[in-house]
């Protein structure tokens, strides 16, 4: 009988194994040819747990084989964005005519535009995933919206609307600005008033407020280095330089731009948009009064904000055009688009050889020291972070919470701890977290009193006297006092003791890790 042949079962087993092997490999090959790459133009999970239309995959998108659907959908997206860009271009041309912006003014406004690779990468992500685009603003009362009715009237909001028309994706503007602040304050307290994780574009506006300090450019460099090196999402930074009424009334085009934004733009490869350069001719010819707010005659008014919005929009439009052109070339050549998408975010670094991935920075340009990983406890509030004050004393005598009133309805608040008596004390606990082998610098931010009305205070660290600081200025401004250096990690106590009855205002206590000189 056939089953009596002992060798037959082995022969049948071998045949079955061959059939299974061939079937498996045929299926595997079929999967690679017909189903790869594993993209779907559907819903992808965003980093905040939501969903948005986009690509999801773990394989290389090579636009070959049976990926015609993906190719067509991406082509349709690019074609739509190209049309949107043209439509916004027409709107900009009309608005430029209405505002009196000619080609020479635009050229002057955009003459320091340097590298844009970070912004190109962000636009690529948005076009490939259709995720929202996020803008954050840091600045003083100009960015708060003094003179234009708050955030709805500022340059960033208007630019965001234009950008949303071009991208076809939601664009959010988060306003972290606080009146009377400067770059030095935000170098320590940026994370207290802004989202440090999800930003695509960060607009800096301190050209006027930094101008009030002899060394304002030092604070701008510190803030620049922190943004470029420390923020995890690698946003595109743009310096946005305004003129203030104090200069326009004097027929002057001066602000901190000459000493800060211009050299720092060139050194750190940061785009810088210049309203002063664009309108200086008008200022010198006494034709710039309509740039000021009718509310106070001092802050930039609606026309000035609209002009800066047009400058910014023209700039980002050109970057978006570059991004679309780059994607189109890859589509035409059937080149790889992305390597993978993790949580809905495409990895695009590999296909931009000139991508600005700045984990390391050049040596400092102006400063002799640098700081990293700042921590700040502030009483002041921005629109984006309107929570109660974070600066909680461990002990106090003669101090109370106080809010310095704004001259108009605004969403920022300058809250402080204030005393009006001598020998009043207030203590704050600081827990300095270890970072590498670095020690820390401790800083106290005061808000001065107008017309030099405030006084002095003594500062103690762990019950040891270290320095005096004052609260004196002609204007109401924030001043950052670095009071202690080379402070080791661990728990420490800062004590402030007032020295007279003139008054003293504390806005924040902060620390940052000192980067050793040999690492700069």
Order of alpha helices (4+ residues) and beta strands (2+ residues): alpha-beta-beta-alpha-alpha-alpha-beta-alpha-alpha-beta-alpha-beta-alpha-beta-alpha-alpha-beta-alpha-alpha-beta-beta-beta-beta-beta-beta-beta-beta-beta-beta-beta-beta-beta
